[in-house]
Amino acid sequence: MRKIVVLLLALVSIPATAQKQFSSKQIQEFDAYVEAVRKQWEVPGLSITVVKDNKVLFKKGYGVRELGKPDLVDTQTLFACASTTKAMTVALMGMLVDEGKLAWNDPVSKYLPELQLYDPYVTRELKIRDLLIHDTGIGSTDFMTGAMTIPANEMFRRMVMVKPSYPFRAGFAYQNTFYSAAGRIIERIAGKTWAEFLKERIFTPLGMDRTAPKRGYIKDDNLTKPHYNINDTIRVIEYGADSEIGSAGAVWSSADDISKWVICMLDSSKYNGGRLLKPETWAEMFTPQTFFPEDEYPTMQILKPNWRTYGLAWYQHDYKGHKVNFHTGSLSGLTAITAQLPDEKLGVYVFGNYDHAEVRHALVYKTFDWFALGGTRNWSTEFKKLYDGLKEQGKKAEKAFIDKRVPNTSPSLTLAAYTGKYTSPLYGQAEVSVQGNQLVVNVNDNSLNANLSHWHYDTFCGPYKKAWLGKARGRFILGASGKVDTLIFDGLEFKKEL
């Protein structure tokens, strides 16, 4: 499959055009466009950098770091790189490949024997490459960071209980836990933490002195805050906890610093007369490894690419006959996107401080059109209509759930009968208590916490304590004895302790 895709890419590639000079008017018009679409999408603050021909062509901050406060975003403001961190982790892996310390097709069990999967065959056959391309057959296990706080080794221990979503190497499902595994393998081979190795081998050589593996590493106030739409009002929310899954998405940076990374990745990993990776290793990062489905990104409905592939931490597709490499990053209240048009030596990186602010996609394709390919298509308007439509679908789905409510029912038991401790070897612990006429569900020591009112029969619904998480649903199942046996809380299943 990979040979076919590589041939396809060769056929559609177009040689880079001669270096083009851009007038101050063109730059000013692009600047005005960025600010206009930021307001259109109601993003409190964002920053962007555009690089071309190994130089920064444009960079700027827009809006505010935090709603209600006057501090403006500038090109030094720190934002979350989130999952665009993954390409940095792959680059570290590539350095170890160059040094002969591992190979892409080495078995994972050679370095991380504690990572056991549901199917012993998959455990045995899992390769380093599989950790990086989301093809293992195991769906998202983000509950390990969203619904609990456990160390990475405990995550790996519990993976044996996660049933596959599809056959091994027969599909695509985004998987953060395996990037955490990649980070632990790097640590064991390098003899230092992922964070230390990252700083030593990438940040320091590139002069990225305002980039760190976690938010708290840089001690100043030029830092954005996350924002979320709660009940139709954009509000500041608390930062998500730094988790053990750092190598999947923990890096923070600024427009000034990330420009250096974008240039390096466009220029075959070269920097200041040196290079991070051997040419063939850098090329492997961008070689298609598998396909990703159209529904991975709603934007594909409008872009309608002829092909969609995934390299090593890079999504890929064709656009106007050119190959695009890109990756998004999302944490609660924060966004990022990095994208390349390699044959035009053009790259763009956008940070945002509003949850899933999909203006990032519009800015990518406007950048490609504006500085390389031409065209006046208003990507912002088209993508805004698309995502507004998806929100409406979500509201309709919620209404459909409400419409299915059976009125005038009562719980099978008294509220007190639902209380107690519930456990799961995979999901941890939940404790149910009564507060007034509501049930309070506390999962893994307040990792998730919700107040639930009776909905119908033995189902209860209500808001999470963290309002941006929306509404929670808890369904209790009675056993043969007529007592509560099981709690299913937003898809997490717990058994009641006797």
N, C-alpha and C positions, 0 to 999 in steps of 0.2 A: 504493500500500500504506500509506504513512504517513498519508494522510487517513483511511483506514478505521480504522487503529489509534487515531488521535487521537479519532475519534468514539466508538470503543469505550470509551476511557478516560473520556470525558466522561459516558457513560451509567452507568459504574459508580462514578464519583466521588460521595462523600457529603460534604456541607458539614461543616466542622470544628465540633466541639461546643464548648460554652462552656468556659472555662478551669476546670479541676477542681483542687481542693486534695487533696493526699494526706497521710494521717496518718503520724505517726512510726512507727506499727506497720506500716503498709503498706511503708514504706521499709525498716524493719528486716527484714521478711519477705523482701523482694526481695534485700536484702544477704545474708541467710542462704542463699537459693536460689543466688546466684552462687557463694558459697563451696562449697556442697554439690556443685554440678555441676563446679566446677573439680577437686575431689577425685575425682569420679566418672570424669572423663576423664584424671586423673593429670597435669594441667598444672602444672608447677612454679610458674609465676607468670603473672598476667594483670592487666590494668587495664581499667576500663570507665567510660564516661561516658554519661549519658542526659540529653538536653536536651528541653525542652518549652516552647512558647510563648516562645521566645527567651531562656530561662533554663536554667541547669544545674540539673537536678532531682536528679541523683545522680551521684557519681563516687567511685571508690575503687580502691586497689590490693590485690591478693591474692597470697599465697604469696611465693616468694623470687625474687630476680633470677638466682640461680645455685644449682643443687642442690649440697648439701654445705657451703654458706656461709650465714651468718645474715642477710645483708642482705635486707630486705623490699622488696617492690614497693610504691611509693606513687604518687600522682598526678603526681609529677615524674619518675618513672623513664622513661628513653628506650627506645622500642621502634621497630621498623621499620614504617613505613606500607606498604612494599612497593607492590603495584599500586594501592592506593588513591591513590597519588601521581598516577596518570593523570588524575584529575579536576582536579587542580591544574594540570597541563600544559594541559588543555583550557581551563581558566579563563584562563590566559595567552594562549592562542590567541584566545579570545573578546575579550580586551582589545585585541588587534591588529585584530580585526574591527571593534570599536567605533571604533577610530581610523582606519579606512579603509585600513589597511596590508595587509590581505589579506581574502579572502572564503573561506567554507567550501568553495565549489566551484571555487576557483582550481586550476589544474593544479600538481601537485607539481613538475614539471620547471621551472617558472618560478623556483622558489627553490632546488631541489636537483637540478640536472641530472645529477649523478654517480650518482643512484639509478636504475639501469637494471634492468629486470626481464626474466624469461625470454621473455615475449611482448612484442614491441615495441608492440603495440596497447595492452596494459595500461599500459606505461610512459607512453605518450602520453595515455591517458585517465584515469590515476590522479589523483584529486582530494585536496585536504587532508582533506575529510570521510572519504574511504576510509582514510586513515592511522589514523583514530580509532575505526573501528567493526568492524574484523576481518572485512571482507568481500572482501578482495582476491583470494581464491583461493589464496593462499600460506599453507601450514601453518606450524607453529611453526619458528622458526629459533633457538631458545634454545641450540643447540649453539655459536652464535657467542660466547656468554658462558660456557657451561658447559664447553666442550671446548677453548677457546682464549682467549687474551687479545689482542685486536686493537682498534685504534681504530675509532670509528664510521664514518669514511670508508671503511675497508677492509671493514667489514660491508656498506656500501652497494654497494661495487664487486663483492662476491661474490654479491649477491642475483640477479644476472643468471643465475647457474648453478643457482638453486633452481627446480626444476620445480613448477608449480602442483599443488595437491591437488584442486582443483575449479574450475569456470569462474568468471571474474571476476564478482563481485557475486551469486553464485548459492549462497552458503552462509555459514558462520560458522566461523572457526578463529582462535583467540586468537593474537595476533601482537605480540610486544614490540618487535621491531626497528623497526617503523613508528612506534612512539611515540618511539623514539630519533630517528628522522627528523623527527618533529614538533618535538622539542627543538632540533634543529639549525636548522630553519627559523625558530623563534622567535629563536634567537641571531643569525641573519643579518639579520633585520628589526629587532630591538631594538638591535643593535650591542653586546651584552654577553652574557655566558654565561647559559645557562638558570638556573643556580644564583643568579647575581646578580639576574637579572630576577625570579625567584621570591621572593627575600627582599624586594626593593624593592616589588613590586606586591601581594604577598599576606601574607607573614609580618609585615613591619613595620606595614602599615596595621591588621592584625588584632591586633597586640600579641603575636604568637607568638614570643617571644624564646627559647623553648626548643624550637624546631623548626629543623631544618637539612637541607640537600639531601644530606648524606652523614653517616654515623655519626661520623666523626672531627672534624667541625666544632665540636662542643661538648665542651670539655675538662673533664670531671669523671667521677666514678666511679658516678654514679647511672644506670647503663646495664645493661640486661638482657643475658644471654648466651643463645645459641641452644641448644636441646636436641633430641635425636633418639633414637628407640628403636632400639638396636643389639643384636641377638640377645636381644630381650625385656628389655633393661635400658635405662632412660632415662639418657642420658649427655649431658654438655656437649660440644658440637662447636665447631670454629673458625668464626669469622665468614666468610661468603662475601666474595670480593674485590669492592670497589667497581668497577663496570664503566663502560664508555662508554655504557651504556644508561640513564643516570640518570633521564632524563625519563619513563621507564616505571615506575620503582619505587624510587628511591634515598632518598626523604625519611624522616627519623627524627623522632619527636615524642613527646609525653607526653599523658596523659589531660587534664591542665589545659589545655594548648595546643590540642589537637585539638578540644576543646569549642568553641572560638571559630570554627574552620573549619566544624564541623557546624552551628552556629547560623547562620552566614553563608550557607551553602548552602541551608538551609531557608527563610531569610528573603529570598529573591530577590537574594542577594549583598549585602545591606545590612550596614553596620557603623558604629557610632558616628556616625550622621548622614550617612555617605557610602555608596557602593556600589561594588563591584568591577566590575560589568558593567551594561550597559543591560538593562532588563527583558526585551526581546525576545531578547537574546543569552543571558541566563541561562535563559530558557524553552527556547531551542533545545538547550541541553545536556541537558535532560530530555525532549525530544521523541523518541519512538521513531524509530529510523533503520533498523533491520533486526530480524530475529528471531534468537533463539538457541535451539539444540536442547535437548531435555529432558536429555540426558546430559551437558550442560555442568556441571551440579551434581546429584549424586545426591539431594540434598534434594528436588528437584522430584518424585521418585517418591512422596514422602509428602505434600508440599504440594498437588500436583495443581492448579496454577493453570490458569485458562482460557486465558491468553495469556502469552507470554514474549517480551519485546523487549529491545533494547539501544539506549540513547541515545548520547550522547557521553561515554564512560567511565562509564556507569551501566547495570547490568543492571536489568531491570524485570519485574514480574509483578503479578498481582492477588492479594490476600489478604483474605478476608472482605469482599469488595466494595470494597476500597480499593487504590489504587495504591501499590506499594512500589518504591523506588529503592535499589539496593545495589551494593556491589562488595567483593570480597575482595582480600587481598594475602597472598602467600606467598613467603618466602625460606627457604633451608635452615635449619630449626630455629626459624622465627619466623612468626607469623601476624597478620593484622589483618582486620577487617571494618567497613565503615560502612554504615548503612542508614537510610532515611527512611520515615516515614509522613506524607507532605506535608500531607494534608488534616486531620491531627490535630496538625500542627506538632510532631511527635515524631521525634527522631533518636537513634541509638545508635552508639557506636563501641567496639569491643573489640580490645585488643591481647593477644597471647599469646606465650610463649617456648618452645613445643613444636611440632615440625614437624606441620603440617596438623592442629592441634588443633581439630576440627570442633565443639567445644562453642560456638564463636563463632556458628554458625547457630542453635543452640538458644537462646542468649542474645538474639539478635535477635527471634525470634518470641515468646519469653517477655516481652520488654520491650514489644512491641506489645500483647500480651494484657493485661499487668499494668497498664500506664499509659494504655491507650486503649480496647481493643476487648473486653476481658473474656474469660473462658474459663479452664479449669483444665487444659488439655491439657499433658501432660508431654513437651515437645519434646525434652528432653535424653535421656530414656529411649528415645524412638522413634528419634532420630537416632543414638544410640549403637548400638542394635541394627542399624540400617542400615549404619553404617560398620564395625562388627564383622563383619557378613556380607560386606562387600566385602573385608576383610582375609582372611577365610577363602577367598574366591574366588581371591585372589592366591596363597595358599598352595597351593590345588589346581592352579592353573596352573603353579606352580613344580614341583609333584610330577609333573604331566603331562609337563613337560619332562624331568625326571629319568627318568621311566618310558620315555621314547623313546630313552634312551641305549642304544647297541648295545655290549654287553660284549665284552671280549676282542679289541678292535681295536687297531691300532698306527698311529702317524703314517706317512704315506707316505714321509717323509724323516727324516733325522737332525734333531735339534733345531737344530743349527747352520745347517741349510739354510733355516730360517725366519727367521733373524736378518737384520738390515739396516735400511735406511731405506725408508720408504714415504711417498708424497706424494699429495696431492689438491689441486687448485686451489681447491676449496670448503672442505674440512675441515682443510687444513694438512698437518702432518707427523706421522708415527708412527715410532718407532724400536723395534725388537724385539731383545732380547738374551737370553742364556741365563744363568740363575742356578741352579746345581744341576741338578735335573731339571724345572725350570720355565722358561717363557718370560716375560720381563718386557716389558710393552708400555708405552711412554712416549709419550703424545700431547701434542704442542705444549708441550714443555718443562715436563712435569709438571702440565699442566692436568688431565690424566687419567693415572693410573698404576695398573697392576694386575699382579699375579702370577698367571699362568695355568698350570694343570696340564692334562695331556692328558685329554680327555673321551671322544671317540671319533673315529675317522678323522682328519680334519685340523681338528677343532674343539677348542679349549682353553677352559677356564673357571676362574675364580678370583676372589678378593676384590679390590676396589679398595683402594688405599692409604688413601683416605678412606673409612673403614668404613661411613659412613652412606649411601654411594652404592650399597651392596649388592655384587652379583656382576657381573663382566664376562664377556663371551663374545667370543671371537675365532675367526673361521673363515677358513682359508687356502684359496685356490683355485689349483690348478696350471694352468699354461699348456700349450700343445701340446708344449713342449719337456720337460715333466715337472718343470720348476722352478716355484717359487712365483711367481705373477703378481700376486695380489690378496689383501689383508687386509680383511675386513669385521669391524670392531670395534664391537659394540653399535650397528649400523646405519650407522656411518660407513665409507665405502669408500675405501681407499687402494691405489694401485698401487706395486709394488716398483720401486725404482730399479735400473737395470742397472749 
